[in-house]
Amino acid sequence: MSGERTTAGSLEGSVLEPGRSLETAALRRQRLSVGILISVVGLLLLGLLAATHGTARFALSNAFDPVQLPTVSLPGLPLVLVCGLLCVAAGAGLLTGRLAGRFQTLAGTVGGVGFLVGFLTWAAAGRALPFPVSNQIAQTFAVATPLVLGALAGVLCERAGVINVAIEGQFLVAAQAAAVVGTVTQSIAWAIIAAALAGVGMAALLAVFAIKYRVNQVVLGVVLNLLASGITGFLLDQRFSQSNLNSAPVMSSIAIPGLSKIPFIGPVVFDQNILAYLAGISVPVVWVLLFKTSWGLRVRSVGEHPRAADTVGISVTGMRWSAVLVGGVFAGIGGAFFILAATGHFTRDFTNGSGFIALAAVIMGRWHPGWAALMAIFFGFATELGSQVQTLNTPVPSDFLQMLPYVATVIAVAGLIGRVRPPASDGEPYQKA
Amino acid sequence: MTPDAPEAADSRADESLRLSGITKRFGSLVANSGIDLELRPGEIHCLLGENGAGKSTLMNILYGLLQPDEGQIVVDGVPRVFTGPRNAIDAGIGMVHQHFMLVDVFTVAENMILGREPGTLGLINLRQARRRVTELSQQYGLSVDPDARIENLPVGIQQRVEILKALANDARYLIFDEPTAVLTPQEIEELMRVMRSLRDEGKGVIFITHKLREVRAIADRITVIRRGAVAGVAGPGESEASLAEKMVGHQVSLTVSKQQHEAGDVRLRLSGVTAVAANGSVAVDDLDLEVRGGEILCIAGVQGNGQSELAAALIGTYPLRSGTIMVDGRTVDRFTTKERIDAGLGYVPEDRQHDGFVGSYSVAENLVLNSYHKPPYAQGLALRGGVIRSNARDRVAEFDIRTTSIDTEVAALSGGNQQKVVLARELSRELAVLVASQPTRGVDVGAIEFLHKRLVAERDRGTAVLIISTELDEVAALADRVAVMFRGRIVGIVGPHTSREVLGLMMAGASVEEAMASADVTTEETEGVVT
C-alpha cells in the first residue's frame, strides 16, 4: 500500500494524490495585487507629506469616561514619512516574491497598519480637534453589531449548503417587526423576540424555495430582498405610519459593573447596548454549535457532501432546514438593532445594504463564525472611520469618506481574501438518487 | 405459519441476506427485473456485470437508497422494507461506495461517527470517537490515523476509512461497489486480503466488479447480471471466456490481434511539461516524453497521478505552467485548442459525457463538432446539412454505431456507442497524434474489442497514439511501450510484456530497477527499457 498519511500538504478539494506544490496563479495574482495596492498607498502617503503640518493629536478618552487618559500628541511629518516608507517597503517585498508565506502575511499587516496610522496622522495633524480614538473603537462595535449577527446567519446557512443572499431582506422585515411590536408593547425584549421570529419567517421562505423547490439560490435571495423591501414599504405607508405604530423604545447602554471601569478598554467595550453584548456572545455560541455538537457536524456534512450524509441516515433536507431557521434567529436580532439602537422608527429601506456587507463578511471570513465576525467588525471600523474623519474637517470630500466601507469591501473581496473555499455543496440543491 | 411472518425460532439456520424477485423501473427502463440473490455469512459473493447492467441499482435498493417496485429483502429470516440507508444499516448492512462517501474536510474520526455521534447533550465526545477508530483498526488490521483529514490521505487509505465506517456500524453484510477501480495492483491484493479476512470473521461480502480476473481470484460464488436480470450463476472455477460470454450475451475475444509495427519518426515531443492545479499542487511535474509515429504509447498509473491533467494540457484545456509540446516539429504549446486540432492533434477525452460530445445534439452534428466550420461542411457562414448528413451515414456504417437514426440525440446512445461517435469524429481526419484518455471506460465488452481494433488501425496508419489508461489489461492489450506515471512524473518506460507486479510497484512510485529488483523477475520479459 502507498504508505501512511503523507505529510506533503494541505491539498484542498483535489483529486490528485498528494505531491509537490507550487504557488498557484490565484495566489500569485493575490500577492501581486496586494503588493501593488500597498505600494501605491505608501507612495500616496509620501505625497501627502507636503500637506502635513504640525502635530497630530489622538484622544484616548471621552469627556464622560470615569478614567481620563491623556491626549497623545505625535509629530505629524516624521510619522507620515515612516508609515509611507513602511508601506512602500512592504509592498516591494510582496512584489519581489522573495518573502516566505509567514512574512507575506506580516508584510500585508504592516502595510495595512502603516496606511491606517499614516492616514490618521495626516488627517489629524494641525487640526483643531484631536482624533477620538476611543470613540472610534466604541462606535465600531456598535456599527458592527448587526453585521456580526447577519454574518452569523450567513455562516449557518452556507455551512449547510444554502446560499443566503437575503440577509438584507431578513434585516428589513425583522426591523419592521421590532418597530411595530416595540411600539405596541413598549418593551425592548418583546421587540427583539418579534424581530427574531420575523427573521425566522423570512428564513422559512428561503428554505421552502431553496430546499423544497430547489430554486436557484442567488436569484431567490435577490427576489426575497425585493419582496422584503416592497412589503415593508407598503405596510409602512399604508398602515403603520398612519396608525402610529412606528415608535419603539430605544435601548440604552449598559455599563458592566467593574469591567467598564478599566481604563480605555472599559468604556470602549463594556459600555454597549444589550444587542451588542448578544452579538458578542453569539459568536462563540455559533462556533460551539457548528464545531462541537453533533448537530454542527451534521450541518457541515450536508454542506460539504450531502450524499455522504444521506448514506449514513442523516436527513439532508432536515439539517438544512434547521440551519437556515437557526440562522434566521440571528439575522432577525440583527434587524432589530436598526430600530432599537437608533430612533425607534422604521423608514423605508434604511438598512442601506448592511445585509450585503454581512454577506461579504461571510465570504471574507471563510465561512467561519469567528473570522466572519472579525470581518464584520472591520467593516464597522471602516464605516465609523468615515464619519469620524469628517469631524476633523479634512480636505477629503465627505462623500469619499462615506464610500470607505464599500471600497474596503471591494478591495478585500477582490484582492485580499485569496484562496477561499466555500462548503463544497454550497448552493447546490440536494436530490435523492 | 404464514410466509411473511417475522419468525425468529430457527434464525441461526436462517442467517442470510436474501433478495427475491427485485424489480425496479425508471419510466420505461427496467433497471432490475426479478433478480434473486443470496448472501450467507462467511462467503464472498461476486456480482459480475457490465456498466449499466443494473448492479448499482440493485445495491442501492439493498442499501435503502432506492425502493424496489417489486420483490422482497429478507435479512436473517425477517422480511424488511428499507425506506432509507438508516434502515439498512440497522439491519446490519454496510456499503463501501465506489465514490467514497467521505466528507473531505473532516477527519477520519469525524467521518466514522457521522450520523451516530457519541457524546452527551449534543456535544461530541471526540476522544471516545478516536478510541473507537483505534479499536476497530486494530481489530481488523486496517491502520489509519484518526485525526488525519480525508483530503490529505491517499485513495487507498480513504478506502480503508470507508470500510471501517461500515464496520463501525456493526455491519454483518458488506457490499463493496467496484472497489478496485482506483487502486494499484498491490493495493488490490491488499484489499482482497482484507475481504478474505472479513469473510473468515463470518461477514458476508458482496463484491461488485466487471473485472473477470478479480472475480476468479476471490469469489466463492458468482452471479452474473446482464441487462437488469440474472444471466447466470457460476463458481470460481469457471473460465474467463465463459464468464465474459455470460456477461455480454455472446462470444467475445478478449485479446486484440496486433501485428508488430515499425515505429517511425517522433511525432509528439514533450519536454519539461509542468501543469499546476488550482490549489497549487503540481499535477504534471517537469515531464519529458516522446511518441513516435506508428506506435502506441500507453501511460499507466493509478488515477489521480496527473494523467488526466496531462491529456487536457496536451489539447489545451488545462493551463500549462511551463515546458514545450511539439507536434511534428512544430511547437504548439501556445496554440489555442482549435489551432492544436488543426495541427493534427486528435483527442478522446476521459469524461466523454462532459467533454466528449454535446449530449443534446444529434449524432450527425456531433460527428462534425471539430470541423463544422471548414469545407466541405461549411460554405461561408452556412452549414451544408446534406454533406454533414452523408458524412454521418458513412461514419455510422464504418464504426458500427448502433443508433436509431443519425438525428438521434447522442445522450440517448449507450456508453459504447457514444464513445464510437467520439472516436469516429477524431479518426475521420488525418492525424499526427491521437491522445485517448480512458478510451474504453464504461464501455461494454463487445464495443471494447471494436474500439481497440480501431486504435491499432490508427497506429498502423502512422499516427503517434498516446493512450492513458488505468486498466492494466487494456495497457497490456494495446501498448508498444508503457510509461508509468506517478505524482506527475514518468517513473519509467518499459516494454508491453512487463509483469503486472512490476507495473504495480512502479505505479506506487518505484523506479524500473527498484521494481524489478523487488519483484524479482528476470529482465528478459521486460525488453526495451528506455527510461
Interface residues (C-beta under 8 A of the other chain):
Chain A: M1 S2 G3 E4 R5 T6 A8 G9 S10 L11 E12 G13 S14 V15 L16 E17 P18 G19 R20 S21 L22 E23 T24 A25 A26 L27 K292 T293 S294 W295 L297 R298 R300 S301 E304 H305 R307 A308 A309 D310 T311 V312 G313 I314 R419 A424 K432 A433
Chain B: N60 Y63 L65 L66 G84 P85 R86 I89 M95 H97 F100 M101 L102 V103 D104 V105 F106 E110 N111 I113 L114 G115 R116 E117 G119 G122 L123 I124 S143 D145 A148 E151 N152 L153 P154 V155 G156 I157 K165 T184 Q186 E187 E190 V276 A277 A278 N279 G280 S281 V282 A283 D285 V302 Q303 G304 N305 G306 E309 P319 R321 R487 G488 A508 G509
